[in-house]
């Protein structure tokens, strides 16, 4: 199902942590998925994200991929994936960066109709920066899957703390909040995040 405006940020972060955890295990075994996209992410009855469809995956025991072998969906493949028949694990990091942007905004970060997380959801601007690290053109400059997962965990924790602080600040204020009170509370959250 296409996300028009993204999804709840807390749910998106949980899904991204699940996806990174699964791919981290794959990479430890030298398996590269190579076809990560929203259609290949299933959601369990318990609300966990599950990576599926390893049909284009590179398994080390089967050797190198040959020229002409199926590659990922072009919308989600890393630039080098179009050129190299056997790209390394950084292509999965790139695809997860694209998925992250789509979960938060409903759009990819590049091209027609692209959207930026820092514009659509400023409280999660750090995710936008992480997406940029994950989708660098040069695969050597991309963040690792383990580092990306740790950043998603850190962002979820720090944002939850900020939101809890905002809720506490609002509760301490009078029950009749005006626009100035909300603006002040938003400034408090911005200061707390720094």
C-alpha positions as MATLAB code, in Angstrom:
seq = 'XXXXXXXXXXXXXXXXXXXXXXXXXXXXXXXXXXXXXXXXXXXXXXXXXXXXXXXXXXXXXXXXXXXXXXXXXXXXXXXXXXXXXXXXXXXXXXXXXXXXXXXXXXXXXXXXXXXXXXXXXXXXXXXXXXXXXXXXXXXXXXXXXXXXXXXXXXXXXXXXXXXXXXXXXXXXXXXXXXXXXXXXXXXXXXXXXX';
ca = [
       0.000    0.000    0.000;
       1.389    3.381   -1.006;
       1.960    5.826    1.841;
       0.747    9.251    0.752;
       1.884   11.258    3.777;
       4.058    8.811    5.645;
       3.049    7.082    8.843;
       3.195    7.574   12.579;
       6.857    8.334   13.393;
       7.042    5.988   16.371;
       5.764    3.079   14.264;
       8.113    4.002   11.418;
      11.113    3.945   13.780;
      10.075    0.553   15.183;
       9.785   -0.870   11.665;
      13.163    0.578   10.678;
      14.849   -0.931   13.738;
      13.302   -4.329   12.877;
      14.438   -4.055    9.241;
      17.971   -3.023   10.222;
      18.169   -5.885   12.751;
      17.174   -8.443   10.110;
      19.586   -7.082    7.514;
      22.364   -6.852   10.104;
      22.036  -10.630   10.618;
      22.117  -11.170    6.841;
      25.248   -9.057    6.474;
      26.976  -10.975    9.284;
      26.467  -14.076    7.122;
      27.652  -12.174    4.004;
      24.163  -12.256    2.488;
      23.122   -9.118    0.608;
      19.358   -8.785    0.043;
      19.706   -6.390   -2.950;
      15.951   -5.874   -3.387;
      14.746   -4.051   -0.289;
      11.592   -2.023   -0.917;
       8.305   -1.498    0.931;
       6.649   -4.383   -0.962;
       9.256   -6.755    0.519;
       8.553   -5.723    4.111;
       5.751   -7.643    5.793;
       4.122   -6.647    9.081;
       3.375   -9.462   11.528;
       0.214   -9.732   13.622;
       2.321   -8.454   16.549;
       3.339   -5.365   14.572;
       6.905   -6.345   13.746;
       8.469   -5.649   10.362;
       9.724   -8.779    8.599;
      12.035   -8.718    5.585;
      10.857  -11.014    2.780;
      11.660  -11.995   -0.823;
      15.271  -13.042   -0.984;
      14.941  -13.948   -4.673;
      17.539  -11.382   -5.773;
      19.783  -11.893   -2.734;
      23.455  -12.668   -3.071;
      24.430  -15.727   -1.013;
      28.201  -16.309   -0.772;
      27.943  -20.084   -1.280;
      26.406  -19.547   -4.717;
      29.205  -17.317   -5.951;
      29.056  -14.061   -7.826;
      26.032  -12.764   -9.651;
      26.425  -12.814  -13.403;
      25.809   -9.928  -15.765;
      22.173   -9.844  -16.763;
      20.969  -11.385  -13.495;
      17.950   -9.709  -11.926;
      18.701   -6.626   -9.864;
      16.542   -4.662   -7.472;
      13.601   -2.473   -8.295;
      15.178    0.569   -9.940;
      13.387    3.009   -7.596;
      15.127    1.504   -4.565;
      18.498    0.393   -5.912;
      21.747    2.151   -5.134;
      23.554    3.900   -8.001;
      26.296    1.255   -8.150;
      23.715   -1.528   -8.347;
      22.928   -0.494  -11.894;
      26.578   -0.880  -12.877;
      27.966   -3.788  -10.851;
      26.527   -7.291  -11.026;
      27.607   -8.092   -7.431;
      27.432   -4.963   -5.296;
      28.308   -5.137   -1.596;
      26.119   -4.806    1.495;
      26.009   -1.008    1.288;
      23.231   -1.340   -1.329;
      20.931   -2.598    1.427;
      21.798    0.411    3.597;
      20.953    2.694    0.672;
      17.566    1.030    0.136;
      16.692    1.229    3.851;
      17.504    4.945    3.744;
      14.993    5.349    0.924;
      12.418    3.270    2.803;
      12.962    5.405    5.926;
      12.226    8.577    3.995;
       9.117    7.024    2.474;
       7.823    5.814    5.846;
       8.134    9.336    7.264;
       6.994   11.386    4.249;
       5.202    9.097    1.824;
       7.815    9.860   -0.847;
      11.376    9.055   -1.818;
      14.037   11.658   -0.931;
      15.107   12.195   -4.562;
      13.382   12.863   -7.860;
       9.900   13.998   -8.802;
       7.588   14.398   -5.834;
      10.410   13.971   -3.336;
       9.889   15.114    0.243;
      12.228   15.828    3.132;
      11.599   14.558    6.666;
      12.936   17.767    8.192;
      10.206   19.683    6.317;
       7.286   17.280    6.797;
       8.113   16.286   10.380;
      10.647   18.704   11.955;
      10.706   16.866   15.292;
      12.395   13.992   13.413;
      14.920   16.079   11.463;
      17.667   13.765   12.766;
      16.148   10.949   10.713;
      16.538   13.169    7.647;
      20.265   13.495    8.398;
      20.525    9.730    8.873;
      18.790    9.154    5.517;
      21.424   11.391    3.920;
      24.215    9.287    5.477;
      22.563    6.084    4.284;
      21.976    7.295    0.720;
      25.337    8.808   -0.112;
      26.267    8.288   -3.746;
      29.658    6.801   -2.822;
      29.069    3.423   -1.116;
      32.328    3.796    0.818;
      30.886    6.866    2.565;
      27.617    5.241    3.666;
      26.981    4.465    7.301;
      27.011    0.748    8.253;
      23.788   -1.144    8.938;
      24.732   -1.558   12.624;
      25.416    2.167   12.988;
      22.133    3.004   11.225;
      20.189    0.695   13.559;
      21.856    2.260   16.603;
      20.980    5.733   15.330;
      17.325    4.785   14.805;
      17.254    3.433   18.383;
      18.900    6.598   19.750;
      16.530    8.875   17.823;
      13.489    6.948   19.056;
      14.686    7.195   22.665;
      15.612   10.892   22.548;
      12.416   11.861   20.731;
      10.284    9.907   23.200;
      12.025   11.754   26.032;
      11.351   15.098   24.330;
       7.711   14.239   23.744;
       7.325   13.147   27.356;
       8.925   16.424   28.488;
       6.522   18.344   26.261;
       3.529   16.471   27.688;
       4.743   17.196   31.218;
       5.291   20.847   30.388;
       1.791   21.101   28.955;
       0.270   19.396   32.011;
       2.045   21.862   34.295;
       0.568   24.758   32.361;
      -3.038   25.717   32.851;
      -5.651   23.476   31.307;
      -6.592   26.271   28.916;
      -3.616   26.561   26.622;
      -3.441   29.334   24.119;
      -1.277   29.483   20.999;
       1.562   31.251   22.864;
       1.725   28.393   25.391;
       2.021   25.825   22.614;
       4.736   27.836   20.857;
       6.645   28.138   24.134;
       6.355   24.390   24.762;
       7.607   23.695   21.218;
      10.631   25.973   21.877;
      11.288   24.049   25.109;
      11.340   20.784   23.150;
      13.695   22.257   20.542;
      16.071   23.412   23.314;
      15.835   20.019   25.072;
      16.774   18.227   21.826;
      19.984   20.277   21.531;
];
